[in-house]
């Protein structure tokens, strides 16, 4: 099988989506070692070229001859540039790891596989209305249209959870989907109680991340703890506009290099907290558990697919959240954690799904 993977339109230096970076790089690494992939062509750019040194003979990196597209350049790449690149290489399958296909793909005999991560625009339409979204209206319309078009024109839609698959089939009954999952190539770290007593809190300015509710719930938890004076909360991410932290016991870090995040997880914080009202996968809780850190998270369907239910809570139940956090903070059960696939296993699932279509 001759495959093409398109990474060219992704700015890894500036992106806030670390998850997309991990998926793109991990899938590329995995596909290099799948039996039956006789040629792998990677459409890359100068930002990701350093990650592809010393490639096997059957893997070919094609660098863009201009900077990463932005704004209308991004639209041009989605709609025109990627098609031209695919036609020039003529693979059996082209994989778009961000799930954005051209509206009218002209790919010759090449089949199209899109790795679609969620349809979270539905959350803002249902909960806020199209005119009350944190995203510019034109951007919401564009990505919604691309997501629906993906379900209609792709020969195969790859995704990470059964929840996503059910949402895609809701919008496009009969669309060809395969749950490939998310891969991890590093070894999980055994649980070892942190030296510190602090909490790690994941925040976001987007409404579906429920940062305001989460901060209020943590404050309620602290009010019931006799040892609250010795506990700090390390907040990772940005706050919603107009929101201020309750006091100096909240320490805002913004985004951190991975090494600093690991230090917080493994030496300073005993437990992590992840509130959300919509997810396609729920990466932070999984990454925490793999780092040996208990993490309590909202009991959304995709999160419940990926972490044990003993670490999940109902967003509407304050008492239930406090009980869940107390258990994870005081005596976490870190036994029998899920086993997650490697990226080669995920890539093998992708190739097997293509062979079936």
ABEGO torsion letter per residue (X at the ends): XBBBBBAAABBAAABABAAAAAAAAAAAAAAAABBGBABBBBBBBAAAAAAABGBBAABBBBBBABBBBBEAAAAAAAAAAAAAAAAAAGBABBBBAAGBBBABBBAEABBBBBBBAEBAAAAAAAAAEAAABABBAAAAAAAAAAAAAAAAABABBBBABAAAAAAAAAABBGBBBBBAEBBBABBBBBBBBBABABBBBBBBABAAAGAAAAAAAAAAAAAABAAAAABBBBBBEBBBBGBBBAEAABBBAEBBBAAAAAAAAAAABABBBBBBABBAAGAAAAAAAAAGBBBBBBBBAAAAAABBAAABBBAABAAAAAAAAAAAAABBBABGBBBBBBAAAAAAAAAAAAAAX
